Amino acid sequence: MKLRHVIGDILIVLALALTVYLSVIMSQRISTVVLKSDYTKIFHYELIFCLVFLLFAADVRFSFLTMMRFKAIKAVGWLLRIILVLAVAVLLFFTGKICIGSFIQTAEPTKYAIVLGLALENGEPVPDLLSRLDTAEQYLQKNPESSVILTGGNADASGKTEAAVMHDILSARGVAEDRMILEDKADTTKTNFRNTAQLIDPDSPVVLISSNYHMDRAVQTAKGAGFSRILRLPAPSSAVNFVSNVMYEVVLELNELTLKQ
């Protein structure tokens, strides 16, 4: 019993810490990012996940769901406990899948590499977007016959899209114009790939460049758009924001899974 109390206390602390951490990170993003409404909606889902985790932790510590003596109420408590356990198991499964996917790298020389955009903050590229460009630049240096497709719309107040910002940065670094193709109409990862599939043959091998935490969903989305030979090249991301980004991806993967049903 004491061990259960200790585990419950630890889980409660983790749940509260996760809630505070996500609140700080997401509040800052929402105040600066172009896609405020999208980030706000995802933040609400993240808070729901935190609440589920907190209720689970509290039940581990206090067994409050089955404290009542009445059999009917206790049976409902057991049902709620089972639901909580399953919900936490699903969240942990997707979290693990995304984390494992962030380490897989299979890049080889190809004709095209696709660089996925990322929402601008105050009109400027965020560090993770710059990391994607660093990775793309290194790939182009190693493979002089390759070109990159820079994807992403979501224009800021000045009218500049994610793809245009990436183009300007790579151009300033000396990447030749004829090695860059812009896809600047898409507003989601799904439309990124749908539009790109109209620019190149989706059956040809492509290297996919995105942040490590985004790779799992990006590969799934690319396959859904018809790309059959996808090579992974994950870009390093902020260690401080990694957990927040993983939670963001969990929300979107669960949402896409629900929509498929």
RODO-2510 file (C-alpha; in nm, 4 decimals, decimal comma):
residues 261
     n   res          X          Y          Z
     1     m     0,0000     0,0000     0,0000
     2     k     0,2798     0,2416     0,0833
     3     l     0,4445     0,1723    -0,2522
     4     r     0,1169     0,2552    -0,4268
     5     h     0,0989     0,5830    -0,2330
     6     v     0,4538     0,6740    -0,3334
     7     i     0,3860     0,5922    -0,7000
     8     g     0,0629     0,7921    -0,6863
     9     d     0,2406     1,0918    -0,5339
    10     i     0,5051     1,0809    -0,8062
    11     l     0,2412     1,0577    -1,0791
    12     i     0,0454     1,3503    -0,9326
    13     v     0,3584     1,5660    -0,9274
    14     l     0,4359     1,4673    -1,2883
    15     a     0,0797     1,5448    -1,4016
    16     l     0,0845     1,8876    -1,2377
    17     a     0,4331     1,9627    -1,3706
    18     l     0,3250     1,8624    -1,7231
    19     t     0,0191     2,0891    -1,6985
    20     v     0,2275     2,3889    -1,5915
    21     y     0,4956     2,3166    -1,8521
    22     l     0,2454     2,2902    -2,1389
    23     s     0,0626     2,6020    -2,0200
    24     v     0,3816     2,8069    -2,0284
    25     i     0,5034     2,6763    -2,3658
    26     m     0,1690     2,6903    -2,5446
    27     s     0,0681     3,0304    -2,4043
    28     q     0,3900     3,1767    -2,5434
    29     r     0,3309     3,0151    -2,8827
    30     i    -0,0313     3,1222    -2,9052
    31     s     0,0688     3,4832    -2,8416
    32     t     0,3184     3,4876    -3,1300
    33     v     0,2277     3,2240    -3,3881
    34     v     0,0330     3,2868    -3,7091
    35     l    -0,2115     2,9988    -3,6515
    36     k    -0,3478     3,1175    -3,3163
    37     s    -0,6847     2,9400    -3,3351
    38     d    -0,5284     2,6052    -3,4302
    39     y    -0,2749     2,6191    -3,1497
    40     t    -0,5432     2,7244    -2,9006
    41     k    -0,7619     2,4274    -2,9937
    42     i    -0,4709     2,1850    -2,9600
    43     f    -0,3782     2,3380    -2,6239
    44     h    -0,7298     2,2661    -2,4981
    45     y    -0,6926     1,9007    -2,5962
    46     e    -0,3550     1,8875    -2,4227
    47     l    -0,5151     2,0164    -2,1039
    48     i    -0,7779     1,7420    -2,1294
    49     f    -0,4977     1,4849    -2,1572
    50     c    -0,3337     1,6364    -1,8496
    51     l    -0,6627     1,6099    -1,6613
    52     v    -0,6950     1,2427    -1,7584
    53     f    -0,3411     1,1794    -1,6375
    54     l    -0,4096     1,3676    -1,3124
    55     l    -0,7299     1,1726    -1,2421
    56     f    -0,5438     0,8498    -1,3096
    57     a    -0,2643     0,9549    -1,0740
    58     a    -0,5121     1,0580    -0,8035
    59     d    -0,6893     0,7232    -0,8278
    60     v    -0,3577     0,5408    -0,7946
    61     r    -0,2857     0,7423    -0,4807
    62     f    -0,6278     0,7571    -0,3138
    63     s    -0,8399     0,4877    -0,4882
    64     f    -1,1229     0,7416    -0,4841
    65     l    -1,3129     0,5778    -0,7703
    66     t    -1,3919     0,2657    -0,5668
    67     m    -1,4204     0,4086    -0,2158
    68     m    -1,8008     0,3943    -0,1993
    69     r    -1,9578     0,0980    -0,0186
    70     f    -2,2635     0,0728    -0,2420
    71     k    -2,2009    -0,1996    -0,4992
    72     a    -2,3708    -0,0154    -0,7866
    73     i    -2,1638     0,2995    -0,7342
    74     k    -1,8477     0,0969    -0,6843
    75     a    -1,9153    -0,0844    -1,0134
    76     v    -1,9396     0,2524    -1,1903
    77     g    -1,6128     0,3511    -1,0226
    78     w    -1,4425     0,0394    -1,1551
    79     l    -1,5749     0,1142    -1,5039
    80     l    -1,4371     0,4680    -1,4856
    81     r    -1,1046     0,3306    -1,3625
    82     i    -1,0832     0,0937    -1,6595
    83     i    -1,1613     0,3820    -1,8960
    84     l    -0,8907     0,5950    -1,7337
    85     v    -0,6335     0,3165    -1,7602
    86     l    -0,7171     0,2587    -2,1268
    87     a    -0,7008     0,6321    -2,2021
    88     v    -0,3590     0,6650    -2,0369
    89     a    -0,2399     0,3519    -2,2207
    90     v    -0,3456     0,5008    -2,5562
    91     l    -0,1690     0,8291    -2,4802
    92     l     0,1483     0,6468    -2,3759
    93     f     0,1353     0,4283    -2,6886
    94     f     0,1191     0,7262    -2,9249
    95     t     0,3804     0,9138    -2,7240
    96     g     0,6185     0,6188    -2,7505
    97     k     0,5493     0,5736    -3,1221
    98     i     0,6264     0,9386    -3,1934
    99     c     0,9433     0,9348    -2,9807
   100     i     1,0735     0,6181    -3,1489
   101     g     0,9947     0,7637    -3,4922
   102     s     1,2017     1,0713    -3,4099
   103     f     1,5221     0,8623    -3,4076
   104     i     1,4758     0,6741    -3,7366
   105     q     1,6940     0,8009    -4,0222
   106     t     1,7020     0,6344    -4,3658
   107     a     1,8118     0,9147    -4,5987
   108     e     1,9971     0,8323    -4,9227
   109     p     2,0833     1,0357    -5,2349
   110     t     1,7630     1,1142    -5,4271
   111     k     1,6500     1,3626    -5,6877
   112     y     1,4195     1,5456    -5,4465
   113     a     1,4022     1,6238    -5,0774
   114     i     1,0855     1,7696    -4,9262
   115     v     1,1286     2,0239    -4,6470
   116     l     0,8144     2,0758    -4,4426
   117     g     0,7359     2,4249    -4,3194
   118     l     0,6537     2,5354    -3,9668
   119     a     0,4335     2,8193    -3,8455
   120     l     0,6134     3,1523    -3,8249
   121     e     0,6187     3,3451    -3,4983
   122     n     0,5915     3,7224    -3,5320
   123     g     0,6809     3,6742    -3,8965
   124     e     1,0105     3,5049    -3,8151
   125     p     1,1223     3,1421    -3,8509
   126     v     1,1303     2,9542    -3,5214
   127     p     1,4477     2,7637    -3,4186
   128     d     1,3013     2,4278    -3,5246
   129     l     1,2346     2,5613    -3,8751
   130     l     1,5925     2,6882    -3,8955
   131     s     1,7086     2,3425    -3,7872
   132     r     1,5117     2,1893    -4,0740
   133     l     1,6869     2,4285    -4,3109
   134     d     2,0264     2,3425    -4,1608
   135     t     1,9510     1,9752    -4,2258
   136     a     1,8353     2,0499    -4,5801
   137     e     2,1467     2,2561    -4,6520
   138     q     2,3730     1,9761    -4,5290
   139     y     2,1839     1,7261    -4,7442
   140     l     2,2223     1,9453    -5,0535
   141     q     2,5942     1,9850    -4,9899
   142     k     2,6395     1,6075    -4,9704
   143     n     2,4173     1,5441    -5,2729
   144     p     2,4884     1,8047    -5,5452
   145     e     2,2386     1,6464    -5,7865
   146     s     1,9472     1,6840    -5,5449
   147     s     1,6868     1,9599    -5,5259
   148     v     1,4549     2,0612    -5,2423
   149     i     1,0848     2,1290    -5,2424
   150     l     1,0079     2,3925    -4,9793
   151     t     0,6517     2,3595    -4,8553
   152     g     0,4224     2,5744    -4,6447
   153     g     0,1729     2,8554    -4,6885
   154     n     0,0226     3,0273    -4,3826
   155     a     0,1374     3,3767    -4,4749
   156     d     0,2121     3,6268    -4,1997
   157     a     0,0822     3,9843    -4,1865
   158     s     0,3350     4,0920    -4,4491
   159     g     0,2167     3,8210    -4,6888
   160     k     0,5304     3,6036    -4,6676
   161     t     0,4683     3,2310    -4,6553
   162     e     0,6703     2,9647    -4,4746
   163     a     0,8043     2,8422    -4,8103
   164     a     0,9088     3,1937    -4,9129
   165     v     1,0909     3,2510    -4,5841
   166     m     1,2754     2,9204    -4,6242
   167     h     1,3632     3,0087    -4,9819
   168     d     1,5113     3,3433    -4,8787
   169     i     1,7206     3,1843    -4,6027
   170     l     1,8621     2,9090    -4,8234
   171     s     1,9219     3,1558    -5,1060
   172     a     2,1193     3,3781    -4,8676
   173     r     2,3264     3,0720    -4,7755
   174     g     2,4211     3,0181    -5,1377
   175     v     2,1770     2,7491    -5,2499
   176     a     2,1140     2,7918    -5,6223
   177     e     1,7689     2,8998    -5,7384
   178     d     1,7343     2,6043    -5,9735
   179     r     1,7709     2,3647    -5,6783
   180     m     1,4679     2,5044    -5,4950
   181     i     1,1015     2,4487    -5,5755
   182     l     0,8324     2,6316    -5,3778
   183     e     0,4987     2,4875    -5,2710
   184     d     0,3515     2,7867    -5,0888
   185     k    -0,0237     2,7222    -5,1000
   186     a    -0,0671     2,4557    -4,8339
   187     d    -0,1914     2,5306    -4,4837
   188     t    -0,1518     2,1803    -4,3350
   189     t     0,0887     1,8874    -4,3625
   190     k    -0,1766     1,6971    -4,5566
   191     t    -0,2100     1,9669    -4,8220
   192     n     0,1699     2,0026    -4,8285
   193     f     0,1943     1,6503    -4,9655
   194     r    -0,1127     1,6684    -5,1866
   195     n     0,0261     1,9751    -5,3614
   196     t     0,3773     1,8317    -5,3791
   197     a     0,2422     1,5125    -5,5384
   198     q     0,1344     1,7321    -5,8304
   199     l     0,4868     1,8703    -5,8711
   200     i     0,6810     1,5427    -5,8752
   201     d     0,6157     1,1741    -5,9293
   202     p     0,4992     1,0389    -5,5899
   203     d     0,6270     0,6926    -5,6845
   204     s     0,9860     0,8163    -5,7026
   205     p     1,1973     0,8089    -5,3843
   206     v     1,1974     1,1288    -5,1798
   207     v     1,3825     1,2353    -4,8685
   208     l     1,1511     1,3821    -4,6084
   209     i     1,3030     1,6554    -4,3906
   210     s     1,1151     1,7712    -4,0848
   211     s     1,1653     1,8056    -3,7107
   212     n     1,2329     1,4748    -3,5342
   213     y     0,9081     1,4844    -3,3325
   214     h     0,7088     1,5422    -3,6524
   215     m     0,8512     1,2550    -3,8572
   216     d     0,6052     0,9837    -3,7529
   217     r     0,2950     1,1790    -3,8569
   218     a     0,4679     1,3297    -4,1598
   219     v     0,5534     0,9863    -4,3000
   220     q     0,1977     0,8622    -4,2448
   221     t     0,0571     1,1718    -4,4140
   222     a     0,2955     1,1374    -4,7092
   223     k     0,1850     0,7788    -4,7607
   224     g    -0,1772     0,8914    -4,7525
   225     a    -0,1006     1,1396    -5,0303
   226     g     0,0421     0,8624    -5,2508
   227     f     0,4161     0,8796    -5,1785
   228     s     0,5393     0,5217    -5,1734
   229     r     0,9169     0,5503    -5,1268
   230     i     0,9818     0,7802    -4,8309
   231     l     1,3271     0,8217    -4,6814
   232     r     1,3544     0,9910    -4,3424
   233     l     1,5903     1,2701    -4,2463
   234     p     1,4812     1,4101    -3,9070
   235     a     1,6116     1,7497    -3,8025
   236     p     1,7159     1,8106    -3,4403
   237     s     1,4664     2,0079    -3,2348
   238     s     1,4597     2,2108    -2,9143
   239     a     1,5123     1,9856    -2,6121
   240     v     1,3151     2,2268    -2,3932
   241     n     1,0108     2,2129    -2,6202
   242     f     1,0373     1,8454    -2,7156
   243     v     0,7726     1,7145    -2,4730
   244     s     0,5326     1,9917    -2,5744
   245     n     0,5891     1,9140    -2,9419
   246     v     0,5333     1,5428    -2,8838
   247     m     0,2044     1,6185    -2,7066
   248     y     0,1080     1,8407    -3,0005
   249     e     0,1721     1,5492    -3,2361
   250     v    -0,0245     1,3089    -3,0135
   251     v    -0,3279     1,5372    -3,0381
   252     l    -0,3047     1,5549    -3,4170
   253     e    -0,2450     1,1814    -3,4638
   254     l    -0,5453     1,0954    -3,2459
   255     n    -0,7527     1,3509    -3,4331
   256     e    -0,6579     1,2041    -3,7708
   257     l    -0,7268     0,8517    -3,6416
   258     t    -1,0720     0,9624    -3,5267
   259     l    -1,1477     1,1285    -3,8603
   260     k    -1,0545     0,8088    -4,0476
   261     q    -1,3191     0,6214    -3,8522
***
